């Protein structure tokens, strides 16, 4: 029967077990993953199984790293996500966290859009570092993503999105993530996307500030492929700041919606 080991197809005896295979191929492997699940239990292998054998502390060959990074993914997910095109408008607390999660998931092409630079108050919730203060958010975040997963394509556009340039900036993407701070900019972007890209997935956010219970963060479906994440009430205001924990929860809800859309789950 045919199986895949560290992304290389091979034919094995029908009665081979997982640990027998490990002992034959990589006996010093101390992480054994089968079909996305790390296991310490020996089992009989079946046709089509995908196995990853990893030795902790070992830096794999460059040709293997890409696939070993995705070893814990559900089989088939990575291949589908590599074909995805996602644009992220706004690279603050929401957008930068969305980008990191989508990079880790292996989204094939991610466009990073912002006009601002990294400044100290960003560091309480955004995916930037002290040494990046003063750099454009687009380039700083691209550098970070390349250090997380260099096998995706990252495009950048240092631009302030308006009703006049939104269509040109966002054309050609399967999913558009709205990650602005101000309500009027959020509304503008979503309205422009609905007007110009009615068949695409649009994912916005509203009401993610403060330290309120994260259970109040909900997914609100407002159109066929249009979603808003948040409690729809608690926007940033005096006495109600933007906090890393709650913002990151909302951002990952946005990212997960994008993933589910690209996989055909919603």
N, C-alpha and C positions, 0 to 999 in steps of 0.2 A: 504494500500500500504506500501511497505518497503522503508525506508530511512536509512541513517547513520548519527548519531549525535555523534561528538567527537569520531569517529571510532567505535561506538557501533551501531549495526543494531537494528532497532526497527520498529514495525508496527503501523501506525497511520491511523486516519480517512481520507478518500479521500478528504475532503474539508478543512483540516487543513491548516492554513497559517503559514508563517515563524515566525511571532511575537507571534502568539498563541502558537506555539511550544516552543519558547524561554520562554514565561511566565510560561509554564508548567514544563519545564526541568531546566532552570537556569535563573530565572527572574532578577538577578542582573548582567547578562552579558551585557557589554557595547560595545563589538565587536561581530558582527554577520556576519559570512562568509558563503556564499552558493556557492558551486561549484567553489571555488577559488576566489570569488568576495565578498569584504566587502561592505555591503549595509545598508542604513538607510531607505529603502523602504520595506513595507510589501508586500509579494507576496504569491500566492497560491503554495503550495508544489506539486511536481510531483514525480512519481515513480523513485527511484534510486538517488534522490538528496543527496548530501553530505553537512552536515551543521556542522560548528564549532562555539561553543559558548564560548566566552572568557571574563573573567573579568580582566580588566587592573590592574596590580600590584599583582595579585594572582599567586602564584607558583603552577602550576597544579601537580597532582599526577604523579609520574614518568612514569606510564604506559600511560599517556596521552601526555606527553611533545613531544615525537617523532612525533606524528601525528599532534599536534597543530602547531609545527614548520613548517609543510608542508601545513598548511591550505590554504595558498594563492596560492599554485600550481594549475595548471590546473588539473582537475580530471584524474587519471590514470597515470600521469607523474611519480609520486614518486615510484609507484610499479615497473615500468619499469627500472627506474634509479637505484633502489636498487640491480638489477641484474647485473649492469655494473662493469667492471674491467678497470681501467684507470691507466697507469703508467706515471709519470712525471719525465723526465730526466733533472735535473737542477732546483734548488730551489732558484733562484735569483729573479729579478724583475718580470720576466714572470712567472716562475714556482710557486713561492709562492702565487702570485695573482690568478693564475689558480686554485691552490689547495684550496684556501679559497672559491672561487665561487663554485667549484665542491662539496666541503663539505657541503655548504649551500643548494645545489641542492639535496643532498642525494644520491650521487653516492655510491654504496654499498662497493666497495673495491678500495682504492686509494694507489698506491705505490709511495713513496717519495724517490728520488734518488739524492744524491749529495755527495761530498767528503769534502766540505769546512765547515768552521765555521762562525758564525755570527760576523761581525766586524762593527765598527761605520759607515763607508761610505755606508753600506747596507741600513741603516735606512731611506734614502731619498726616497726609492721606494719599498722596500721589506717588506713583512709582518712579521717583527720581532720587538722586543721591547728592550729597553736599558738593562733590566735585563737579556736578553738572550745573550748578547755579550760574546763571548768565547765558547758558546755551539755549538755543531754540528748543522748544518742547518736541518738535518733530524729529530733529536729529538726535537729541538726548534719548528719546524713547526708542528710536530705531537702533541706536547703539546697544541699549539694554536688551532689546528683543533678539538682536543678533547673538548676544552672549547666552541667551536662553535657548533659542532654536534657530540656528543659521540656515536651516533648510527650507524656510518659507521665503516668499518674496515680500519685502516691505517697501512700499512706495510712500513718499512724503510730499505734502504740499503746504507750504507756509503761507496761509491765506486766511483772511477773515471772511467767512461765508455770509453772503447776503442773498436776498431773493433774486438778484440779477445774476449771480455766478453759481448758484447751487446746482442747477441742472448740468452745467459743464463739469463742475468739480466731482459730482457723484455719479455721473453716467457710467453704466457698464458694471455696476456692482449688484450682487445677489441680495446682500443685506446691507442696510444703512443704519448705523448706530448713532442716535442723537445723544450727545453727552455734554451739552452746554450747561452753563450756570444759571443764566437768566431766563425767566419764563417767556418773555417776548421773543427771544432768540429760539427757544425750544419750539414755540408755536409756529414761528416762521419756517423753520426747517421742515417740520413735519408736514405743514401745509404745502410747501414746495415739492416735497417728495411725493405726496399723494397726488399732486397735480401732474407731475412729470413722470413718475415711476409707479403707476397704480398697481402693477403686478409684482412689485418687489416687496421684500420684507423690511419693515421700518420699525425700529425698536427705540423708544424714548424712555425718559425717566422723569418723575415728578413727585417731590415729597420724600427726600432721602436724608434730610438733615437731623441733627440732634442725636440723643442716645435713647430714643424711644424703642420699645419692643420691636425686634426685627420681624415678628409675626405680623405686624401691621403692614409690612411691605408685600404688596400683592401684584399680580400680573393682570392688567386691565386690557382686554381685547377691544379695540375701538374701530376695527375694520377687518377686512378679510385677512390681511397679513400685517396688520398694524397693532403694536402693543405698547403699553406704557407701564413701566415698573415703578412702584413706590406706594406711599400711602395717600398721595394726591393732596396732602394738607401741609406737611411740615417742610416748607422750603427754608433755606438759610435766611436768617434775620437776626437782628440784635438779640442776644441771649439764647440763640439756637444756631450753633455753629455746624460746620461740616466735619464729621468725625470719621477716622479711618475705618472703624469696624462696620458701622452701618452703611457707609458709602460703598465699601468693598462687597458687602452682601448684595446690595442693589446692582452693582456693576457685574457681579458674577451671575445674577439672575438674567441680566441683559445678554451676557455672553452665552449663557446656556440656551436661551431662546434662539440665538443665532445658530448655535450648533444643531439644535433640534430641527430648525427650519432646513438647514443644509442637508440633514440626514433624511428629510421627508417625514419627520415625526409630527410636525404641526402644519 
